[in-house]
């Protein structure tokens, strides 16, 4: 029951549709009951399937959360790769980095709780497929912006400023709103990338 979940790329036909159905139901449970309401038992009950089926598909609850986070990010990731500028191609590296941070802060309202729950197990915040995608994207933009340091290492530093746990702390404890968070992101990007023509 702790085996790795199947890769979405290897699923076909009914299996892919059933996976999407389970993820959609999981999203509904979270919307109705919060992240704590999403249990394997509740998902199995709502989906009218056996709990063992869910364990075989996702491995464990952390695997389910990771898959659900990936599922909810598909549109966002497409917009980064194929969407219009400044979030997508066609803008400068600096403009794209600015837009990326603003979009991530906006998405925190929707996916913050889910992201925090997926991060609870070990170092998943750094090793999940979603985290790897974002690290590669920001690294690519930093290299395009011709930063003078290791782009991969700097990407981790910048992404830490957008981590849901920090965004939540800023909102609930430090009294920051989304506007202040976006202004701080702009400050960071200005200092890191510099010349807007980069």
ROFI-5247 format. One line per 3 residues: number of its first residue (from 1); their letters; for each residue x, y, z negated of N, C-alpha, C. Coordinates in steps of 0.001 Angstrom, whole numbers, plus 500000, padded with zeros to 6 digits. Example, Ala and Ser with C-alpha at 12.3 -4.5 7.8 and 13.67 -1.06 7.14 Angstrom:
2
1 = as = 513190:494310:492200:512300:495500:492200:513200:496700:492200  512850:497750:492920:513670:498940:492860:512900:500030:492130
//
This chain:
198
1 = xxx = 500797:498796:500000:500000:500000:500000:500839:501267:500000  502128:501137:499937:502981:502330:499972:503773:502405:501273  503361:501601:502280:504079:501648:503546:503852:502992:504218
4 = xxx = 504771:503335:505118:504672:504611:505799:503451:504642:506696  502772:505802:506791:501619:505899:507666:502043:505836:509121  501159:505336:510000:501523:505280:511404:501675:506673:511986
7 = xxx = 502583:506796:512924:502777:508088:513585:501577:508381:514468  501095:509640:514464:499975:509974:515334:500275:509693:516799  501561:509773:517207:501912:509547:518595:501694:508084:518998
10 = xxx = 501693:507164:518025:501540:505756:518366:500078:505315:518342  499188:506181:517916:497787:505827:517833:497101:506054:519169  496122:505205:519461:495400:505346:520707:493913:505176:520457
13 = xxx = 493115:505755:521336:491696:505528:521368:490986:505628:520043  490341:504515:519659:489535:504477:518439:490362:504803:517203  491596:504319:517152:492429:504565:515970:492676:506056:515783
16 = xxx = 492962:506764:516863:493199:508208:516769:491926:508936:516376  490795:508520:516934:489512:509154:516579:489170:508903:515123  489404:507682:514647:489124:507364:513247:490037:508159:512314
19 = xxx = 491288:508324:512696:492225:509123:511895:491737:510566:511806  491325:511123:512948:490827:512498:512949:489565:512628:512103  488702:511617:512174:487482:511623:511360:487833:511647:509877
22 = xxx = 488781:510804:509462:489189:510767:508053:489783:512102:507612  490603:512705:508455:491209:513985:508099:490169:515097:508025  489191:515074:508924:488121:516071:508873:487292:515923:507600
25 = xxx = 487002:514686:507209:486249:514449:505977:487066:514897:504774  488370:514606:504792:489240:515047:503693:489218:516566:503575  489246:517256:504707:489171:518710:504688:487855:519208:504118
28 = xxx = 486760:518523:504428:485453:518891:503878:485428:518713:502365  486025:517628:501883:486065:517374:500435:486810:518507:499729  487950:518899:500281:488731:519981:499670:487938:521285:499689
31 = xxx = 487242:521553:500799:486453:522785:500895:485342:522809:499846  484777:521649:499542:483658:521568:498599:484103:521457:497145  485181:520689:496905:485533:520332:495527:486927:520783:495109
34 = xxx = 487684:521375:496016:489056:521712:495706:489963:520517:495909  491258:520753:495771:492241:519713:496065:492113:518518:495125  491724:518762:493869:491602:517659:492903:490463:516718:493248
37 = xxx = 489500:517205:494016:488373:516360:494418:488722:515354:495491  489868:515559:496156:490274:514633:497218:491025:513460:496613  490312:512366:496439:490920:511112:495995:490712:510075:497085
40 = xxx = 491499:509016:497031:491344:507954:498015:489961:507314:497878  489480:507195:496639:488151:506619:496414:487061:507477:497045  487151:508804:496829:486122:509696:497371:486164:509724:498892
43 = xxx = 487366:509722:499458:487475:509707:500912:486897:508416:501485  487200:507291:500858:486657:506010:501321:485133:506007:501236  484593:506536:500149:483134:506572:499977:482486:507434:501056
46 = xxx = 483032:508629:501267:482454:509549:502257:482569:508996:503682  483689:508328:503949:483926:507817:505298:483297:506452:505523  482715:505884:504463:482094:504554:504531:483090:503519:505070
49 = xxx = 484279:503519:504453:485311:502558:504844:486012:502058:503590  486815:501037:503727:487531:500490:502582:488725:501357:502195  489008:501392:500902:490147:502180:500433:491457:501635:501000
52 = xxx = 491518:500324:501178:492718:499727:501753:493019:500239:503154  491972:500509:503924:492149:501067:505262:492832:502421:505187  492427:503223:504222:493005:504562:504073:494464:504461:503630
55 = xxx = 494745:503545:502694:496130:503361:502259:497009:502884:503412  496483:501963:504229:497276:501474:505368:497541:502597:506369  496602:503490:506531:496751:504557:507522:497680:505669:507044
58 = xxx = 497595:506035:505739:498329:507198:505242:499421:506863:504226  499471:505642:503753:500500:505232:502799:500094:505476:501367  499835:506727:500989:499415:507089:499639:498789:508482:499709
61 = xxx = 498430:509042:498564:497760:510352:498566:498676:511443:499122  499962:511375:498794:500896:512361:499327:500967:512273:500847  500945:511058:501383:500939:510882:502835:499670:511423:503464
64 = xxx = 498544:511246:502770:497279:511799:503241:497347:513322:503275  497858:513917:502197:497957:515375:502144:498895:515909:503216  500009:515216:503423:500960:515623:504446:500312:515549:505828
67 = xxx = 499571:514465:506087:498884:514317:507375:497809:515378:507547  497086:515678:506472:496038:516695:506542:496643:518077:506790  497758:518362:506140:498427:519642:506363:498886:519756:507813
70 = xxx = 499446:518680:508348:499862:518681:509756:498657:518905:510665  497549:518250:510315:496314:518361:511103:495809:519807:511116  495818:520458:509953:495308:521827:509874:496250:522827:510529
73 = xxx = 497497:522428:510756:498483:523336:511340:498596:523250:512852  497879:522328:513457:498080:522105:514889:497858:523372:515714  496783:524094:515438:496511:525316:516201:497601:526359:515967
76 = xxx = 498024:526480:514711:499067:527454:514388:500354:527128:515130  500734:525863:515120:501957:525459:515798:501857:525685:517301  500685:525399:517884:500503:525664:519309:500663:527150:519615
79 = xxx = 500143:527999:518712:500251:529437:518949:501706:529901:518881  502517:529242:518055:503938:529595:517972:504688:529202:519239  504279:528098:519831:504998:527566:520993:504451:528116:522308
82 = xxx = 503124:528184:522409:502498:528517:523688:501634:529784:523665  501381:530333:522483:500456:531451:522365:501024:532755:522887  500183:533782:522884:500635:535094:523354:501569:535751:522350
85 = xxx = 502382:536687:522818:503250:537423:521899:502410:538349:521014  502885:538712:519855:504251:538482:519383:504452:537153:518663  503373:536438:518323:503566:535165:517624:504197:534135:518552
88 = xxx = 503747:534117:519794:504291:533190:520776:505393:533823:521604  505870:533098:522617:506970:533589:523457:506611:534901:524159  507661:535680:524485:507469:536906:525229:507782:538161:524443
91 = xxx = 508013:538013:523143:508396:539152:522305:509843:538955:521860  510426:539995:521260:511791:539864:520747:511799:538923:519546  512986:538449:519206:513122:537570:518042:512608:538251:516784
94 = xxx = 512932:539519:516635:512499:540266:515457:510976:540386:515406  510367:540720:516522:508899:540824:516574:508234:539495:516255  508807:538422:516762:508237:537097:516511:508393:536687:515048
97 = xxx = 509543:536995:514457:509737:536701:513033:508759:537500:512171  508574:538759:512501:507612:539580:511764:506214:538983:511867  505808:538628:513089:504473:538059:513301:504321:536710:512596
100 = xxx = 505395:535923:512599:505359:534614:511930:505047:534771:510441  505763:535673:509773:505542:535867:508342:504146:536371:508038  503665:537318:508842:502312:537847:508649:501284:536727:508803
103 = xxx = 501458:535896:509834:500522:534792:510058:500588:533776:508916  501788:533490:508418:501937:532537:507307:501248:533051:506045  501354:534336:505791:500696:534922:504619:499183:534890:504791
106 = xxx = 498707:535173:505997:497266:535082:506263:496765:533652:506077  497556:532677:506523:497149:531272:506421:497181:530761:504986  497926:531425:504126:497991:531029:502720:496597:530998:502099
109 = xxx = 495732:531901:502532:494372:531932:501996:493646:530625:502261  493954:529991:503388:493244:528781:503793:493968:527517:503353  495290:527481:503507:496031:526231:503304:496925:526221:502080
112 = xxx = 496952:527300:501303:497874:527375:500171:497737:526244:499189  496507:525945:498788:496287:524870:497816:496717:523526:498381  496411:523293:499636:496797:522051:500297:498308:521940:500403
115 = xxx = 498984:523026:500756:500439:523003:500863:501085:522704:499519  500584:523325:498474:501158:523088:497141:500969:521627:496729  499808:521068:497012:499554:519676:496634:500459:518723:497409
118 = xxx = 500677:519003:498696:501546:518142:499505:502994:518213:499029  503367:519314:498414:504746:519510:497938:505025:518855:496596  504002:518348:495926:504166:517891:494547:505119:516722:494401
121 = xxx = 505266:515918:495446:506075:514709:495341:507501:514993:495793  508434:514999:494844:509852:515130:495162:510163:516359:495984  510941:516163:497064:511358:517299:497887:510600:517336:499206
124 = xxx = 509329:516934:499192:508523:516911:500409:508410:518297:501041  508517:519336:500221:508417:520689:500782:509510:520951:501792  510632:520200:501688:511739:520391:502605:511807:519302:503672
127 = xxx = 511242:518134:503400:511437:516988:504277:510219:516559:505082  509081:517219:504910:507896:516833:505671:508053:517254:507125  507238:516660:507987:507268:517031:509408:506930:518504:509589
130 = xxx = 505972:518984:508811:505565:520384:508911:506720:521307:508518  507378:520999:507398:508501:521824:506952:509617:521827:507989  509871:520681:508590:510930:520589:509597:510598:521448:510812
133 = xxx = 509332:521418:511235:508926:522240:512368:509175:523726:512084  508745:524186:510911:508899:525600:510582:510366:525998:510440  511164:525120:509866:512597:525403:509731:513245:525526:511114
136 = xxx = 512891:524631:512021:513453:524687:513369:512987:525944:514101  511712:526308:513929:511183:527485:514609:511892:528758:514134  511997:528926:512821:512644:530123:512281:514130:530132:512638
139 = xxx = 514773:528969:512601:516193:528892:513000:516377:529336:514440  515479:528894:515322:515555:529274:516729:515424:530785:516888  514482:531387:516159:514301:532836:516250:515517:533578:515701
142 = xxx = 516113:533067:514649:517310:533703:514091:518480:533630:515067  518639:532486:515714:519713:532372:516716:519456:533323:517877  518182:533424:518292:517830:534351:519378:518080:535794:518956
145 = xxx = 517938:536073:517647:518204:537408:517130:519666:537670:516849  520499:536680:517146:521964:536817:517024:522411:537196:515618  521830:536512:514615:522280:536763:513247:523697:536239:513091
148 = xxx = 524448:536845:512186:525877:536552:512066:526186:535462:511046  525169:534718:510599:525393:533629:509645:524720:532368:510158  524903:531275:509425:524313:529991:509779:522792:530121:509827
151 = xxx = 522214:530013:511029:520774:530223:511209:519949:529189:510452  520411:527934:510413:519646:526885:509715:519580:527155:508222  520705:527570:507649:520724:527860:506215:519902:529104:505908
154 = xxx = 520009:530111:506746:519251:531342:506525:517757:531107:506684  517380:530191:507586:515963:529866:507757:515360:529360:506457  516094:528521:505737:515605:528018:504451:515395:529152:503458
157 = xxx = 516314:530107:503449:516195:531251:502533:514960:532076:502876  514769:532376:504159:513608:533164:504567:512300:532421:504289  512277:531134:504595:511049:530360:504380:510685:530272:502903
160 = xxx = 511683:530342:502028:511374:530303:500591:510525:531505:500183  510665:532616:500906:509869:533808:500612:508409:533624:500983  508121:532600:501811:506750:532332:502239:506183:531071:501601
163 = xxx = 506919:530513:500639:506445:529269:500030:505153:529541:499263  504164:528649:499393:502873:528880:498750:502944:529084:497239  503859:528397:496569:503966:528581:495114:504397:530005:494778
166 = xxx = 505327:530561:495568:505765:531933:495338:504657:532921:495707  503992:532688:496839:502894:533570:497233:501792:533576:496176  501510:532399:495623:500485:532320:494575:500926:533070:493316
169 = xxx = 502177:532899:492922:502691:533616:491749:502604:535130:491962  502996:535560:493150:502939:536990:493443:501513:537518:493341  500551:536729:493814:499160:537178:493778:498607:537173:492353
172 = xxx = 498803:536036:491654:498129:535843:490363:498864:536473:489188  500188:536539:489247:500973:537005:488104:501618:538365:488350  502176:538548:489538:502900:539792:489815:501998:540904:490355
175 = xxx = 500748:540594:490597:499791:541613:491014:499945:542106:492443  500564:541298:493294:500725:541700:494690:499521:541254:495507  499185:542062:496503:498172:541635:497444:498856:541226:498756
178 = xxx = 498057:540801:499733:498622:540343:501000:499399:541459:501695  498899:542687:501590:499591:543807:502226:500993:544001:501686  501149:543890:500373:502474:544026:499758:503387:542878:500186
181 = xxx = 502853:541662:500236:503647:540514:500662:504136:540685:502097  503272:541206:502957:503660:541422:504348:504724:542513:504454  504601:543547:503639:505607:544617:503647:506965:544081:503204
184 = xxx = 506978:543205:502211:508239:542608:501756:508841:541712:502834  507989:540968:503540:508477:540139:504641:509112:541021:505721  508456:542121:506046:509003:543042:507041:510359:543590:506582
187 = xxx = 510472:543911:505307:511736:544395:504754:512844:543353:504960  512547:542100:504651:513536:541031:504817:513970:540895:506277  512995:540830:507163:513310:540635:508577:514116:541811:509119
190 = xxx = 513748:543016:508733:514504:544204:509172:515973:544091:508777  516228:543620:507554:517607:543524:507067:518369:542366:507739  517651:541310:508063:518309:540116:508595:518579:540245:510083
193 = xxx = 517571:540683:510835:517703:540715:512289:518206:542060:512782  517753:543130:512152:518273:544448:512500:517719:545000:513797  518568:545106:514811:518220:545759:516068:516976:545157:516694
196 = xxx = 515893:545926:516883:514665:545380:517456:514836:544885:518877  515918:545265:519529:516147:544797:520900:516827:543437:520925  517146:542873:519705:517876:541596:519669:517008:540472:520183
//
